[in-house]
């Protein structure tokens, strides 16, 4: 099949990595796959741009699509005309803007698949598609009467347990146990403030505990102030934004990851990555997290987070391989094509 993924974002964040891994797995299965991304917003200051990543993977679509929510109306119309002229079998749209462009510019004979990556996209105005994917089974009931599948997070093979975790910790200058981490953009939805308060409770019972905060974003400084106010400067490491192998190294070094909120990707990819690295996952009941967590936080309080962390028990979770996920999506495409 000739498959075109549409991702109207210039950032290598949110669903971008999942889309890249899916596209790569589909290509490895023998299909012709490219990914169109936002080509208008080239100045990306606070996050890593996606174009170099997709280009390095050989997945970047060069079909002339601007594909940006910042496009002027006549440029959006130009995108629909360029898309309509393409020769593809499947258009897989990942954001609302993509879906609208594909809805009006669907190539002749192509099926349209829409991935919903966060529940806010499930509106009454959701355009028609031949099939849909959602990030967790809890959202399937909101698409009753439509063809829908769960698209779980795909995990890069570089996420695997550390061969020498203690040696890795020494290299990173990390000490203490348990070594707890939060690995996400500093946004209100990720609840870093709750995590710091919970860590303070954990330290009261275990003076050797250490917290590692990986990422950057708008609320870094308020969280730093909170850490100072609680007298935790010596026990909290701000690792900053990490990418690629560097990010994997920080994740591998941890004993446990706290995922206390999701952003615009409810597949909970960070939890899947942590599990692949042999890291225990403590999470709130959002999105796909219940399917990946070793322990769920019963309520959004520091006491509840600390309580979920303390036992250290592991859940038996079998996550599908990238090849299996890609095969399931390809089967969905084939079913949609057969029933058009």
N, C-alpha and C positions, 0 to 999 in steps of 0.2 A: 504493500500500500504506500501511497504518497501522502504523508502526514505533515500538516502545518500547524504548529502550536502558536497561539497568539498570547503575548504577555505584555500588556500596556504599562510597563514599569521600567525605569532606567536603573533600578537598584538590584543588587545581588542580595536580596533579603526577602522575607516573607516566602511566597511559594516558588521563587525563582530557582533555588537549588533543587527543589522537588521536581519542577518541570524539566530541568536539565538532566537529572538522573533518569526520569521517565523517558525522555527523548533519546538518551544514549542507549538505554536498555532496548527500546523499540528498534533503534538502528542496528544494534547487535543481533536482534532477531531477524534481520534481513530486510528491513523496510527503509524507505527514503524519508528522512525526517529532518525538518529545520524548525527553528524557533524565531519568530518575529518579536522584537522588543521595541520599547520607546526609543526612537532615534532622534527625537527633538531635544530632549533635556540631556545635553552632553556635560554640563557643569554640575557634577554631583559632589557636594562638599562634605556631607555628614555621613555618607554611607558608601560602600564600595560599588562602583558602576558594574552593570551586568554585561555590557557589550564585550569588553575584553575577555570575560569568562566564557561566554557562549562562542566567541570567535576562537579561543584557544581549544575548545572542545570540537571545533568543526561543525557546530550546530547553528551558527548565526545565519538567519535568513537574509538574503540580499535582494529581495523582490521589490524593494522600493517603498515599503510601507513605513509611514511615519509613526503610526500607532501610539499616539500620545493623548492623554486627557487634556493637555494644554494646546492641542492643535486647533487652529481656526476652523470654522465650519466648512469652508470650501476645501481645506486640506483633509478633513475627515471624509468628505464626499469623494475626494481623490483616492483615498485609501479604499473605499468601497468599490470603486471602479477598477483599481489595480487588483484587488482581491478577486473580483468577479472574473477577471481575465486569466487567473491562474488555473493550472491544470493539476488539481489535487483530488484525492479521494476523501480525505478527512480534514476538517478544520476544527481544531480543539481550542476553544476559547477559555481563558482563565480569569479574566476580569470583566466587569460590566461593560467597559468601553470596547473591549475585544468582541464581546457578545453582540453588541449593537452593530459594530462594523461588519461582523460576520453575518448577522441577521439580514442586513440589506445588501451585502456583497458576496453572498455565498456562491462559490463557483458552481457551474452547471454539473449536476450529478454528485456533488460532494455531500457528505453528511456533516452535520454540525453537532459537536459535543460541547457541553458547558460544564466546567469544573467550578463548583462553589467552594471557596477556600475558607470562608468565615460566614457565620449565620446572618450577619447584617446584609449580605447580598441576596438573601431569600426574601424578596419583596413580592407584592402582588403584581408589580410591573415586570417581573422576570420574563424576558423574551422567550419565545418558543425555541426549542432545540430538539434534536432527534434523541438525545440521551443526556443525562446529567451525572456528575459525580459529586459526592459530598465527603468531607474529611472524617466524619464519624457516623456510626450507625444511628445515633440519637437524632440526626437530622433527616433521616430517610422519610419519616412520617410527614415532613413538611413538603414533600414532593409526591404526595399520593396521586396515583393515576398516571405518573410519568415513569419512563425507564430510567432507573437510577442505580448506581453502584457506589460503594465506598472506595475512595482512593487513599490508601494509607501512605504514610511517609516512606520514601525510599532513602536508603542509607549508603553513602559512599563506602567502598571497601576499605578505605584508609582508617575508618572507625573500627578499631579492634582493640582488645585488651593490651595493656602495656606489657612488654616482655620483662622489664625491670622497673616497676613502679617506684620503688624507693630511690633508685638511681635517678629517675626522671624528676622526682620531687627535689632531690638535692640540686640538680641542674637548674630548676626553676626557683630555688631558694625557698621552698615550702617546707614547713614543719608542722607538727601537731596532729592530733587524731581525736575524733574523726575530722577529715578534711572535707568540708561541705562547700559546694559551689552553686552559684546562679550564673547561667550563661545565656544572656539575652540583652537586647537593647534596653537602656534605662528609660522606660516609659511607665506612666502610671498604671497601665494595664498589667504590667509584669509584677507589681507589688514588691518592689525591693525594700520599701520601708517596713512592710510586714516581715520580710525575711530577716532584716537586721534585728527587729524586736524579738523575733523567735530565736535568733542566734544568741542574743543576750540571755534568754531563758536557758538555752542549752548550755551556755558557758557556766551558768550558776551550778549546774550539776556535773559538768565535765570541763574543768579548767584548761584541758589540753586541746579543746576544739578550736578549729580555725575556719574562717569563712573566706572564700575566694570569689570575687565579683568580676566576671569577664564580660566586657562590652562597653559601649559608650552611649550617649544620648542626653536628652534634655534634663533629666533629673539626677545626673551624677553628683553635682555639687550639693543639693539638699541631702542626698544620701551620705555624702562625706561628712556633712555637718551633724547628721544624726549619729554616725559612728563616733565622731569626736565627743558629742554630748553624752554618749553612753560609756565613754572611756574605753572604747574597743579598738583604738588605733593599732595596737600591737598585735591584735588577733584577726584583723581584716586586711586582705590584700586586694587592691584595685588593679586588676591586670590590664585594663584598657581593652580596646578593640583588637581582636585577634582573628586571623583568617587562615584558611588552608591548613597546612601541616602544623603551623603554630597553634591554631585553635585546638586541633586534635590533641596536641601534646598537653595543653592545659586540662582538657577534659579527661584524658587518660590518667592524670595524676590524682584525680579526686576519688574519694570514697563514696560520695553521695551528691546528687544534684537535686536542688529544690526548684520545681517548676510551679510557680504560684500564680500564673496568669498567662494567657496567650494573646498574641497580637493579631495580625491579619492572616495567619496560617493556623487553622485549628486542627491540622493533622498531627501536631505535637512532634515535629521532627527532632527537636532537641532531646526529647525523652527517648526516642528511638536511637539516636546517636549515642546517648549515654549508656543505654542498655547494651549496645553493640560493643562498647568499650569496657563492659563489665562493671559499670558504675550503678549503684543503687539509685532509684528514682522515687522521690517523694513529691506528690503533685496534688493539685486541687482538682475538683470534679468539673473540668471544662473540656469541650471538644473531644479529641481522641485520647486524652490523658488516662482515663480509666482503663483503657486497653493496654497501656504501657507502664503504668505505675506499679512499683513494689508496695507502696503504701499511699492511701488517699487521705488528704487532710479533711477532717470531718466538718470543720467550720473555719472561717477566715479570721482566726485569732492567733496571736503568737504562741499561746499555750498549746493550741491544737497542732500547729506546725511542729513545735518541739516534741510533742507527744508522738507524732507520726514518725519522727526521725529516730527516736530513742531505741525502739526494739531491734532495728537492723535486719528484720526478716526480709527474705527475698520471695517474690512471686514467680511462678513458672509461667513465662510468657513466650510463646513461639511466634516470632514476627516473620511474615513472608519475605522471601528474597526479592531483589529488584526484578529478576527475570520473571518470577511468578506474578508480580504486580503488573509488569508490562504485558504479560500474556493475558491477564484478566482484562486489561484495558483494550487490547487488540480484539479480544472476543466480543467486548461491548461494541466496538466499532463495526465488526462484522455483522452482529445482530442488527444494529441500526441500519446498516446498508441493505441487509436482506429484507427489512420490513419497510423500507421507504416506498 
